[in-house]
Amino acid sequence: MRLRFVVFIYRTLSLLAFPLLLLYVLYRGARNRAWWKSLPERFGWFSFPPGQTAHGGVWLHAVSVGEVVSAVPLLRRMRGADPSLALFVSVGTLAGRHLADQRLASLADGVFYAPFDYVWIVRRVLRRLRPGLVIVLETEIWPNLWREAKRSGASLLVVNGRLSDRAYPRYRRLSWFFAPLLSLPDEILAQSAVARDRYIELGAPAGRVRHAGNLKYDFAAGETPPPAPVVDLLRRLPEKPRVWIAASTMPPAHPGDVDEDDVVIEAFGRLRERHPNLVLLLAPRRPERFEIVAAKLSAAGSPFVRRSRLSTADSLPGHGVLLVDSIGELSSLFPLADVVFMGGTLCDRGGHNILEPSFFGKPVVSGPNLQNFSEIAEEFRAGGALACISAPDQLAGEVSRLLDDQPERLRLGSAAERLARARAGASAAAADTARRLHDLAVPRLVHTTAGRLLLTPLSWLWRAGAAGKRSWSRPRRLPACVISIGGVGMGGAGKTPFAVFLAGVLRRRGVSCAFLTRGYRRRSRERVTVLEAGAAAPSALTGDEAQILIRSGHGPVGISSDRFAAGRQLLSRFPVPVLLLDDGFQHARLARDADIVLIDTLCPFGGGDVFPLGTLREPLDSLARASAFVLTRTQPARQYEGIIRVLRRYNRTAPVFRLRSYPDGWVSVATSEPSPLSSFAGVRAGAFCGLGNPASFWLSLRLAGYRPALQLEFPDHHVYSTGDLRRIHEQARRHQVEVLFTTEKDTMNLPSPLPPMPALYWLRLSHEIVPPEPFQAWLLGLPGSLV
């Protein structure tokens, strides 16, 4: 109740403040035109290529540059543990976005600007991403994001959580507001014992908060070498320079506060005479300060060059300044430094991260304001690993002292490096927690209020129709063991490929079988069609999925909407002991000996609602009829505990098996010739499909090692026209695609002959139950002659 009240208050105030938000947008856009380009994403309108937003992925929110750097080791561990996992990163600042695009290109499937925390905007993003886990870095309490993430079925994890000395008193005054919100995260991993205690004092459940270390201690020093243009600039100096880096300098926080750029420029002027070979690398924290600081350097008469305009013709005289007006390069410059001054510590800003230069063994000078990193600062001071000054006019003297005293410089840097490396391991703990919470999640659809009001009555009608159809049906039995393979959702669970797989399992045990299928969207008026294994028949007669059954060669196929009539006619010609009923869970007119229900792990329960609110064909209590469950498209790194818990809620006895599907080669559409999976490595590829769950195809391509430059989606069972293929060809030409990929099912719906287009291949998949023995034992326990 308290949570609802707090959220209501927050949403009401946010709505009243919406005009102020628009004014803020105009202000930011007027100051920096690049801000305008971020607006669509901040309002929830972003577009990733098809397949990039596979359901059940992870959304990690990192505010700016510091959080993006901290996220790298965590994302790397998560990607290494599960290469199939879709990872998305949101940022709040232009600098953070620029750095994320650079640093996370090989780790994240998508980077976007964090949405404004309005419920309709947050819901739009959640509907687009459908994450299984939302990770929030550090101190980002957004009520709508947190609550809607939990309502969407995602787990919520706070990583590197902290409440700084400066911010904590404000949180305490509003503890009545924050306490209910802090009950939402499944876990809060605090970066220090102090932060853990503060979260608990604010109202977070003690059992969900623990001290897990600071991600910043897992910084990978030396991963990015210093930029070659900067190294060359320093190398061209007549004598080896001494390098002072003023890192992340900040403007005043309020009137009368210190402008750190002024302090650094003034200190550099005082250092000129004593250190004639000194070079200053001045790196303002905020991009909007680049022009301002350039003007300050010109006014001070300091010779300088700008990193953004650096060329091989540029030279830097002694007492010169390199203005680092670039984003994301600062950490790669620290190896060049003799001394580092960390910005944000002289002005009233709470300081910036002193760990990065420490990892390189560099002595760090800091002002008195390190409230944002108070625990780290205290440890470094106690360990004699930080040079501290109390006032701006002491900066020049402290830098000069360290430049003159090499033993002290080396001692300070060595102590700093030792402390920085001593506490690594937070990213491993965070990744383990993330994997566990992600495994518990079961994403579901979150509708707008208007959408739910409109669709709920229609969902009731669908539910009533499904129940009535089942109650009116009288199942009839065939003289064979009937195993139904079906699902509770609409399409995309992999029922037909599993039927082929199961037929193969039975044949290897010496049991012959046949298939019964509806022949969805076939264009024949023939009431019942029975074909022998491998028969040549057009898709118009059979439907695309039936073609896969026929071409498998595992047994004859009976096709009809009346599966009993098809089975009787098939058995009169092919007296097999086992019939596999493809997509038969809702077909109540045929009695069966076993109901195998497939659960697609990418979209397990149809969004949680019956159509049209979700994509369920019938309510989840229908799972009680299942004889066994098979989780499809499983990955080795996951246990799917959340999905299994839902299954056990409705059915406590049916065994649960895991089906692993993996790509094992290509087949040419033109010649049917197979090719190894690696045949097109390095070739620019495109892909298209028409599936109930296209995310499964995009995932298979990723597991095969391919990320197509062109990805096109069509409706399920789409029958391709010559015009469709010509348009695909045209788009392939524009994207410089040399080869096209599709699925076996889609090849059944291609026109013949094919128009001119790039070489076309379908991805062959293999399947296995892991482990196989319990499934085979269950099969042997079924009635009928299966042995």
C-alpha positions in Angstrom: 0.0 0.0 0.0 2.8 2.4 0.9 4.5 1.6 -2.4 1.4 2.5 -4.4 1.0 5.7 -2.4 4.6 6.7 -3.1 4.4 5.9 -6.8 1.1 7.8 -7.0 2.7 10.9 -5.4 5.7 10.6 -7.7 3.7 10.2 -10.9 1.4 13.1 -9.9 4.4 15.5 -9.2 6.1 14.3 -12.4 3.0 15.0 -14.5 2.8 18.5 -13.0 6.5 19.0 -13.7 6.2 17.9 -17.4 6.2 21.5 -18.7 9.5 22.1 -16.7 10.9 19.0 -18.4 10.1 20.5 -21.8 11.8 23.7 -20.8 14.8 21.7 -19.6 14.9 20.0 -23.0 14.9 23.3 -24.8 17.7 24.7 -22.5 19.9 21.6 -23.1 19.2 21.6 -26.8 20.1 25.3 -27.1 23.4 24.8 -25.3 24.4 21.7 -27.3 22.7 20.7 -30.5 23.9 17.1 -30.1 21.3 16.9 -27.3 18.5 17.1 -29.8 19.5 13.9 -31.4 19.1 12.1 -28.1 15.5 13.1 -27.6 13.8 10.2 -29.5 15.5 7.7 -27.4 14.9 9.6 -24.2 11.2 9.5 -25.0 11.4 5.8 -25.6 11.6 5.7 -29.4 14.7 3.8 -30.5 15.2 1.3 -33.2 17.5 -1.7 -33.1 17.8 -4.1 -36.0 15.4 -7.1 -36.0 16.6 -9.8 -33.6 18.8 -7.5 -31.6 16.2 -7.2 -28.9 15.7 -10.9 -28.2 13.3 -11.4 -25.3 14.7 -12.2 -21.9 18.0 -10.2 -22.2 19.6 -7.8 -19.8 19.2 -4.1 -19.6 22.1 -2.4 -17.7 21.7 1.3 -16.9 25.0 3.3 -16.5 24.6 7.0 -16.0 27.8 8.5 -17.5 31.5 7.9 -18.2 32.5 6.5 -14.8 29.6 4.0 -14.8 30.3 2.9 -18.3 34.0 2.2 -17.5 32.8 0.2 -14.3 30.4 -1.8 -16.4 33.0 -3.2 -18.8 34.4 -6.0 -16.6 30.9 -7.0 -15.5 29.6 -7.1 -19.1 32.6 -9.0 -20.2 32.0 -11.7 -17.6 28.3 -12.0 -18.4 29.1 -12.3 -22.1 31.8 -14.9 -21.5 29.4 -17.0 -19.4 26.5 -16.9 -21.9 27.4 -15.8 -25.4 23.7 -16.0 -26.4 22.6 -13.4 -23.8 21.3 -10.1 -25.3 22.9 -7.2 -23.4 21.7 -3.6 -23.7 23.2 -0.5 -22.0 21.4 2.8 -21.4 23.3 6.0 -20.5 22.2 9.4 -19.4 24.8 11.8 -20.8 26.3 12.6 -24.2 29.8 11.7 -22.9 28.6 8.4 -21.5 27.0 7.5 -24.9 30.1 8.4 -26.8 32.3 6.3 -24.5 29.8 3.4 -24.5 29.7 3.3 -28.3 33.5 3.0 -28.3 34.1 0.7 -25.3 31.0 -1.6 -25.6 30.8 -2.3 -29.3 31.9 -5.9 -28.9 30.1 -6.4 -25.6 26.6 -4.8 -25.9 24.0 -5.6 -28.4 22.7 -2.1 -28.2 23.4 1.2 -26.5 20.7 3.9 -26.1 19.9 7.0 -24.0 18.0 6.2 -20.8 14.3 7.1 -21.0 12.8 9.9 -19.0 11.2 8.4 -16.0 7.6 8.7 -17.1 5.5 5.6 -16.8 4.3 5.6 -20.5 7.9 6.1 -21.7 9.4 3.4 -19.5 6.7 0.9 -20.5 7.4 1.6 -24.1 11.1 0.7 -23.6 10.2 -2.4 -21.6 7.9 -3.6 -24.3 10.6 -3.2 -26.8 13.4 -4.9 -24.9 11.4 -7.4 -22.8 14.4 -7.8 -20.4 14.7 -10.7 -18.0 17.0 -8.6 -15.8 17.4 -4.9 -15.2 20.7 -3.8 -13.6 21.1 -0.3 -12.2 24.6 0.9 -11.4 25.3 3.0 -8.4 22.8 5.6 -7.1 20.0 5.7 -9.7 16.6 5.4 -8.0 14.0 5.9 -10.7 10.6 4.9 -9.2 8.8 4.2 -12.5 11.7 2.3 -14.0 12.1 0.2 -10.9 8.4 -0.6 -10.4 7.6 -1.2 -14.1 10.6 -3.5 -14.4 9.3 -5.6 -11.6 5.8 -5.6 -13.1 7.2 -6.8 -16.4 8.5 -9.9 -14.7 12.2 -8.8 -14.8 14.5 -9.2 -11.9 15.9 -5.9 -10.6 19.5 -5.7 -9.3 21.4 -2.7 -8.0 25.2 -3.1 -8.5 27.9 -1.0 -7.0 25.3 0.7 -4.9 26.4 3.7 -2.9 24.9 6.6 -1.0 27.6 9.3 -0.8 28.3 11.4 2.3 26.8 14.4 0.5 23.7 12.7 -0.7 22.8 10.5 2.2 21.4 13.2 4.5 18.9 14.2 1.8 17.9 10.5 1.4 17.3 10.2 5.1 15.0 13.3 5.2 12.9 11.5 2.5 13.2 8.0 3.9 9.3 7.7 4.0 9.5 8.1 0.2 12.5 5.9 -0.5 11.8 3.0 1.9 9.0 1.4 -0.2 11.0 1.8 -3.4 14.0 0.1 -1.8 11.9 -3.0 -1.3 11.7 -3.5 -5.1 15.2 -4.7 -6.0 15.7 -8.4 -5.7 19.3 -7.6 -4.4 21.4 -4.6 -3.7 25.1 -5.1 -4.0 26.7 -2.2 -2.1 30.2 -1.2 -2.9 31.1 -0.8 0.8 30.0 -1.8 4.3 29.0 1.8 4.9 26.8 1.9 1.8 25.2 -1.4 2.9 24.3 0.0 6.3 22.9 3.2 4.8 20.6 1.2 2.4 19.3 -0.8 5.3 18.8 2.3 7.4 16.7 3.8 4.6 14.4 0.8 4.6 15.9 -1.8 2.2 15.2 -5.3 3.4 18.4 -6.4 5.2 18.3 -9.8 3.6 18.6 -8.3 0.1 21.5 -6.0 0.8 25.1 -7.1 1.0 28.6 -5.7 0.6 30.0 -7.1 -2.7 32.9 -4.7 -3.4 33.5 -1.9 -5.8 33.5 -2.5 -9.6 36.0 0.2 -10.0 38.6 -2.0 -8.5 38.2 -4.4 -11.5 39.4 -1.7 -14.0 41.6 -3.4 -16.7 44.7 -1.1 -16.8 46.6 -1.1 -20.0 43.8 -2.6 -22.1 43.8 0.5 -24.3 47.2 1.8 -25.3 47.9 5.6 -25.4 46.7 7.2 -28.6 49.5 7.2 -31.2 49.1 10.9 -32.1 49.6 11.9 -28.5 52.6 9.6 -28.1 54.1 11.0 -31.3 53.5 14.6 -30.2 55.5 14.0 -27.0 58.2 12.1 -28.8 58.8 15.0 -31.2 59.8 17.3 -28.2 63.5 18.2 -28.1 64.0 16.6 -24.7 62.0 14.0 -22.8 59.1 15.8 -21.2 57.7 15.5 -17.7 53.9 15.0 -18.0 51.3 16.4 -15.6 47.7 15.2 -16.2 44.9 17.3 -14.7 42.1 14.8 -15.0 38.3 15.5 -15.1 38.5 19.1 -14.0 35.2 20.7 -13.1 33.6 24.2 -13.1 32.3 25.8 -9.9 29.4 24.0 -8.2 27.9 27.3 -7.0 28.8 31.0 -6.9 32.0 31.6 -5.0 33.2 28.0 -5.6 36.5 27.1 -7.3 36.9 26.8 -11.0 39.5 24.0 -11.3 40.5 24.9 -14.8 41.5 28.3 -13.6 43.5 26.8 -10.7 45.3 24.3 -13.0 46.2 26.9 -15.6 47.5 29.3 -12.9 49.5 26.5 -11.3 51.0 25.5 -14.6 52.1 29.1 -15.1 53.9 29.0 -11.8 55.6 25.7 -12.6 57.1 26.9 -15.9 60.3 28.3 -14.6 61.2 25.4 -12.3 60.3 22.6 -14.7 61.1 23.8 -18.3 60.3 20.4 -19.9 56.9 20.1 -18.2 53.8 19.4 -20.4 50.3 19.6 -19.1 47.5 17.3 -20.4 44.4 19.2 -19.3 41.2 17.0 -19.5 37.9 18.8 -18.6 35.2 16.5 -17.4 32.4 17.9 -19.4 32.4 18.3 -23.2 30.6 21.6 -23.0 33.7 23.0 -21.2 36.1 22.3 -24.0 35.6 25.6 -25.8 35.5 27.5 -22.5 38.8 26.0 -21.4 40.4 26.7 -24.8 39.5 30.3 -24.3 41.0 30.3 -20.8 44.3 28.9 -22.1 44.4 31.6 -24.9 43.8 34.3 -22.3 46.5 33.0 -20.1 49.0 33.0 -22.9 49.6 29.3 -22.6 50.6 27.6 -25.9 48.3 24.7 -26.5 47.1 22.2 -29.1 43.8 20.5 -29.1 43.6 16.7 -29.1 40.6 16.8 -31.4 42.6 18.7 -34.0 45.9 17.0 -33.5 47.9 16.2 -36.7 51.4 15.0 -37.4 52.4 18.6 -38.3 51.6 19.9 -34.8 54.3 20.6 -32.3 54.2 21.4 -28.7 56.8 23.7 -27.1 58.0 23.4 -23.6 55.5 24.7 -21.1 52.9 23.6 -23.6 49.4 22.2 -22.9 47.5 19.5 -24.7 43.8 20.2 -24.3 42.2 16.7 -24.1 38.9 17.7 -25.8 38.0 14.1 -26.6 35.8 11.6 -24.8 36.9 8.2 -23.6 40.7 8.6 -23.9 41.6 9.8 -20.5 42.3 6.4 -18.9 44.6 5.5 -21.9 46.7 8.6 -21.2 47.5 7.8 -17.6 50.6 5.6 -18.5 52.2 8.8 -19.9 51.9 10.7 -16.6 54.5 11.5 -14.0 51.9 13.1 -11.7 48.1 13.2 -11.8 45.8 15.7 -10.3 42.2 14.4 -9.9 39.5 16.9 -10.6 36.3 17.5 -8.8 38.2 17.5 -5.5 39.0 21.3 -5.1 35.6 22.5 -6.1 32.5 21.4 -4.2 31.7 18.4 -6.4 32.6 15.5 -4.2 35.5 14.2 -6.3 36.1 11.7 -9.1 37.6 8.2 -9.2 41.2 8.1 -8.1 41.5 4.4 -8.8 42.2 4.6 -12.6 45.5 6.4 -12.4 46.4 4.3 -9.3 46.2 1.1 -11.4 49.0 2.5 -13.5 51.2 3.2 -10.4 50.9 7.0 -10.8 51.0 9.4 -7.8 47.7 11.2 -7.4 47.1 14.6 -6.0 43.7 15.3 -4.5 41.9 18.2 -3.0 39.8 17.9 0.2 36.5 17.0 -1.5 36.2 13.3 -2.0 32.8 12.6 -0.5 31.7 10.6 -3.5 34.5 8.1 -2.8 35.0 8.6 0.9 35.8 4.9 1.7 38.4 4.7 -1.0 39.9 8.1 0.0 40.1 7.0 3.6 41.9 3.8 2.7 44.3 5.6 0.4 45.1 8.3 3.0 45.7 5.7 5.7 47.9 3.7 3.4 50.0 6.7 2.4 48.9 6.4 -1.2 47.4 9.8 -1.8 48.9 13.3 -1.9 46.4 15.6 -0.3 46.1 19.4 -0.4 43.5 21.5 1.4 43.5 24.6 -0.8 43.8 25.6 -4.5 47.0 27.6 -3.9 48.8 24.4 -2.7 48.4 22.6 -6.0 51.5 24.0 -7.8 53.7 23.3 -4.8 52.5 19.7 -4.4 53.0 18.9 -8.1 56.4 20.5 -8.0 57.4 18.5 -4.9 56.5 15.2 -6.6 58.2 16.1 -9.8 61.4 16.9 -7.8 61.3 13.8 -5.6 61.4 10.7 -7.7 61.6 8.2 -4.7 58.5 9.8 -3.2 56.8 9.8 -6.5 57.5 6.1 -7.0 56.6 5.2 -3.4 53.3 7.0 -3.7 52.4 5.4 -7.0 53.4 1.9 -5.9 51.3 2.2 -2.7 48.3 3.4 -4.8 48.7 0.5 -7.3 48.9 -2.0 -4.5 45.7 -0.8 -2.8 43.9 -0.5 -6.1 44.7 -4.1 -7.1 44.0 -5.6 -3.6 40.2 -5.5 -3.8 39.5 -6.9 -7.3 36.6 -9.4 -7.7 33.5 -7.3 -7.4 32.6 -7.9 -11.1 32.7 -11.7 -10.5 30.3 -11.4 -7.6 28.0 -9.1 -9.5 28.0 -11.4 -12.6 27.2 -14.5 -10.5 24.3 -12.6 -8.8 23.1 -11.4 -12.2 23.1 -14.9 -13.7 21.1 -16.2 -10.7 18.5 -13.5 -10.8 18.2 -13.6 -14.6 17.5 -17.3 -14.3 14.6 -16.6 -12.0 12.9 -14.1 -14.3 9.8 -14.8 -16.4 9.2 -11.7 -18.6 5.6 -10.7 -19.4 3.9 -8.0 -21.4 3.1 -4.7 -19.7 0.2 -3.0 -21.5 -0.9 0.6 -21.3 -4.0 1.3 -19.3 -6.0 2.0 -22.4 -4.7 -1.2 -24.1 -5.6 -3.3 -21.1 -9.2 -1.9 -20.9 -9.7 -2.5 -24.6 -8.1 -6.0 -24.9 -9.3 -7.6 -21.6 -12.9 -8.2 -22.7 -11.6 -9.7 -26.0 -9.3 -11.9 -24.0 -12.3 -13.1 -21.9 -14.1 -14.0 -25.1 -11.1 -16.0 -26.5 -10.8 -17.8 -23.2 -14.5 -18.7 -23.2 -14.3 -19.9 -26.8 -11.3 -22.1 -26.0 -13.0 -23.6 -23.0 -16.2 -24.2 -24.9 -14.5 -25.9 -27.8 -12.7 -28.3 -25.4 -15.9 -29.1 -23.5 -17.8 -29.9 -26.6 -15.2 -32.1 -28.1 -15.3 -35.9 -27.6 -11.9 -37.4 -28.1 -11.7 -40.5 -30.3 -8.9 -43.1 -30.0 -6.8 -44.6 -32.8 -5.2 -48.1 -32.7 -1.7 -46.7 -32.1 0.2 -44.9 -29.4 -0.4 -41.1 -30.0 2.1 -38.6 -28.7 1.0 -35.0 -29.0 3.7 -32.3 -29.3 2.2 -28.9 -28.6 2.4 -25.6 -26.7 0.3 -23.1 -24.9 1.5 -20.1 -27.0 0.9 -19.0 -30.5 3.7 -20.3 -32.7 7.4 -20.2 -32.5 8.2 -22.9 -29.8 9.8 -25.3 -32.3 7.1 -27.9 -32.3 7.7 -29.3 -35.9 11.5 -29.5 -35.5 11.0 -31.4 -32.2 8.5 -33.8 -33.9 11.3 -34.6 -36.4 13.8 -35.0 -33.5 11.5 -37.3 -31.6 10.9 -39.4 -34.7 14.6 -39.8 -35.0 14.9 -40.9 -31.4 12.2 -43.5 -31.9 13.7 -44.8 -35.2 17.1 -45.3 -33.5 15.3 -47.5 -31.0 13.7 -49.5 -33.8 10.3 -47.9 -33.4 8.6 -46.8 -36.6 6.3 -43.8 -36.5 4.2 -41.4 -38.6 3.2 -37.8 -38.3 -0.2 -36.2 -38.1 -0.5 -32.4 -38.8 -3.0 -29.8 -39.7 -1.1 -28.5 -42.7 -1.6 -24.9 -41.6 -2.2 -22.4 -44.5 -2.0 -25.1 -47.2 -4.0 -24.1 -50.2 -5.5 -27.5 -51.1 -9.2 -28.4 -50.7 -8.4 -32.0 -50.2 -10.0 -33.1 -46.9 -7.3 -35.6 -46.0 -3.8 -36.0 -47.6 -1.6 -38.9 -46.8 2.0 -39.0 -48.2 4.8 -41.4 -47.7 8.1 -40.4 -46.2 10.2 -38.3 -48.7 7.3 -37.9 -51.2 7.5 -35.0 -53.6 4.6 -32.7 -53.0 4.1 -28.9 -53.4 3.8 -26.7 -50.4 0.4 -25.6 -51.6 -0.9 -29.2 -51.0 0.8 -29.7 -47.6 1.7 -26.4 -46.0 5.3 -25.4 -45.1 5.6 -27.3 -41.8 4.3 -30.5 -43.2 7.0 -30.2 -45.9 9.6 -30.4 -43.1 8.0 -33.6 -41.8 7.8 -35.2 -45.2 11.4 -34.3 -46.2 12.7 -35.6 -42.9 12.2 -39.1 -44.2 11.3 -40.4 -40.7 7.8 -41.6 -41.6 4.6 -41.0 -43.6 2.5 -37.9 -43.0 -1.2 -37.4 -42.6 -2.5 -33.9 -43.2 -6.0 -32.7 -42.3 -7.8 -30.4 -39.8 -9.5 -33.6 -38.7 -6.5 -35.4 -37.3 -8.6 -38.5 -36.4 -9.7 -39.0 -40.0 -6.1 -38.4 -41.2 -4.8 -40.9 -38.7 -7.3 -43.6 -39.6 -6.5 -43.2 -43.3 -2.8 -43.2 -42.7 -2.9 -46.3 -40.5 -4.9 -48.2 -43.2 -1.9 -47.7 -45.5 1.0 -47.6 -43.0 0.3 -49.6 -39.8 2.8 -47.9 -37.5 2.8 -48.3 -33.7 3.3 -44.6 -32.9 1.7 -41.5 -34.2 3.3 -38.1 -33.5 0.6 -35.4 -33.4 2.3 -32.1 -34.4 0.9 -29.0 -32.7 -1.8 -31.1 -31.0 -2.1 -29.8 -27.4 -5.4 -27.9 -28.2 -6.7 -30.6 -30.6 -9.2 -32.2 -28.2 -10.9 -34.5 -30.8 -8.1 -37.0 -30.8 -7.2 -39.0 -27.7 -3.6 -39.3 -27.0 -1.3 -41.3 -24.7 1.0 -38.4 -23.9 1.0 -34.7 -24.2 4.5 -33.2 -24.6 4.2 -29.4 -24.1 7.1 -27.3 -25.4 8.0 -24.1 -23.6 10.0 -21.6 -25.6 12.6 -20.2 -23.2 12.9 -17.0 -25.3 9.2 -16.2 -24.7 7.9 -18.9 -22.2 4.3 -18.1 -21.4 3.0 -15.8 -24.2 3.5 -12.6 -22.2 1.4 -14.0 -19.3 -2.0 -13.4 -20.8 -4.5 -15.1 -23.2 -4.8 -13.6 -26.7 -5.1 -10.7 -27.5 -3.7 -9.4 -24.2 -0.9 -11.9 -24.7 -0.2 -14.7 -27.1 -1.5 -17.7 -25.0 -4.0 -19.9 -26.8 -5.5 -20.9 -23.4 -4.9 -20.1 -19.7 -1.8 -21.4 -18.0 -3.9 -23.8 -15.8 -4.1 -25.9 -19.0 -0.5 -26.9 -18.2 -2.0 -29.4 -15.7 -2.9 -31.7 -18.7 0.8 -32.0 -19.8 2.5 -35.4 -19.5 6.0 -33.8 -19.9 7.5 -30.4 -20.6 10.4 -29.7 -22.9 12.1 -26.4 -22.6 13.3 -25.4 -26.1 16.2 -23.2 -27.1 18.0 -23.7 -23.8 21.5 -22.5 -23.2 24.1 -24.4 -21.1 24.7 -21.4 -18.8 21.1 -21.3 -17.6 18.9 -23.5 -15.3 15.6 -21.7 -16.1 14.5 -21.9 -12.4 11.9 -19.2 -12.9 10.2 -21.0 -15.7 10.3 -24.3 -13.9 8.7 -22.6 -10.8 5.8 -21.5 -13.0 5.3 -25.0 -14.5 5.3 -26.5 -11.0 2.6 -24.0 -9.9 0.2 -25.7 -12.4 1.7 -29.2 -12.7 3.7 -30.9 -10.0 4.4 -34.2 -11.6 5.2 -33.9 -15.2 9.0 -34.2 -15.8 10.8 -31.2 -17.3 13.5 -31.8 -20.0 15.8 -29.4 -21.8 16.3 -29.3 -25.5 19.4 -27.7 -26.9 19.4 -26.6 -30.5 22.7 -25.6 -32.1 23.7 -24.7 -35.7 25.8 -27.3 -37.5 26.0 -26.2 -41.1 24.5 -24.5 -44.2 22.4 -26.0 -47.0 22.3 -24.3 -50.4 18.7 -23.5 -51.5 19.7 -23.8 -55.2 21.6 -27.1 -55.0 20.8 -28.7 -51.6 24.5 -29.1 -51.1 25.7 -28.8 -47.5 28.5 -26.5 -46.4 30.4 -26.2 -43.1 29.3 -23.6 -40.6 32.5 -21.6 -41.1 32.1 -21.3 -44.9 31.1 -17.7 -44.9 33.3 -16.3 -42.1 34.3 -12.8 -43.0 31.7 -12.6 -45.8 29.2 -9.7 -45.6 25.8 -11.5 -45.0 22.1 -10.7 -44.8 19.3 -12.8 -43.4 15.5 -13.0 -43.6 12.8 -15.2 -42.0 9.0 -15.5 -41.5 8.6 -17.3 -38.1 6.3 -17.1 -35.1 9.4 -16.3 -33.0 12.0 -14.7 -35.3 14.3 -14.1 -32.3 15.1 -17.8 -32.4 16.6 -17.5 -35.8 18.7 -14.4 -34.9 20.0 -16.2 -31.8 21.0 -19.2 -33.9 22.9 -17.0 -36.3 24.7 -15.4 -33.4 25.6 -18.8 -32.0 26.9 -19.7 -35.4 29.2 -16.7 -35.3 27.3 -14.4 -37.7 25.9 -11.0 -37.3 24.2 -10.1 -40.6 24.4 -6.6 -41.9 20.8 -6.9 -43.2 18.1 -8.5 -41.1 14.5 -8.7 -42.4 11.4 -10.2 -40.7 8.2 -11.3 -42.4 4.9 -12.7 -40.8 4.8 -16.3 -39.7 4.3 -18.8 -42.6 4.8 -16.0 -45.1 4.6 -17.1 -48.7 7.2 -15.2 -50.6 6.4 -13.7 -54.0 8.9 -12.9 -56.7 8.4 -9.3 -55.8 9.4 -10.0 -52.2 12.6 -11.6 -53.3 13.4 -8.7 -55.7 13.0 -6.3 -52.8 15.2 -8.4 -50.6 17.8 -8.5 -53.4 17.6 -4.7 -53.7 18.1 -4.2 -50.0 21.0 -6.7 -50.1 22.6 -4.7 -52.9 22.3 -1.5 -50.9 23.9 -3.2 -47.9 26.7 -4.8 -50.0 25.5 -8.3 -49.0 27.3 -11.2 -50.7 25.3 -14.1 -49.2 21.8 -14.5 -47.7 20.7 -16.8 -44.9 17.2 -18.0 -44.1 15.5 -21.0 -42.3 14.5 -24.4 -43.6 10.8 -23.5 -43.0 11.1 -20.4 -45.1 12.6 -22.3 -48.0 9.3 -24.2 -48.3 7.5 -20.9 -49.1 10.0 -19.6 -51.7 8.8 -19.2 -55.4 10.3 -21.4 -58.1 12.4 -20.5 -60.0 14.2 -18.0 -57.8 14.8 -14.5 -59.3 18.4 -13.3 -59.5 19.8 -12.7 -56.0 22.8 -13.4 -53.9 23.7 -17.0 -53.0 21.0 -18.3 -50.6 21.5 -20.8 -47.8 19.4 -22.1 -44.9 20.8 -22.8 -41.5 20.7 -26.5 -40.5 20.1 -27.1 -36.8 20.8 -30.1 -34.7 18.9 -30.9 -31.5 19.6 -32.9 -28.3 17.9 -33.5 -25.0 20.4 -32.7 -22.2 20.8 -35.1 -20.5 19.3 -37.7 -22.8 18.8 -40.7 -20.4 15.9 -39.4 -18.3 13.9 -38.5 -21.5 14.5 -41.9 -23.0 13.4 -43.6 -19.8 10.2 -41.6 -19.8 9.5 -42.6 -23.4 9.9 -46.2 -22.6 7.3 -45.8 -19.8 4.6 -44.8 -22.2 1.8 -47.2 -23.2 2.0 -48.9 -26.6 4.7 -50.9 -28.4 7.6 -48.4 -28.1 10.5 -50.7 -27.2 
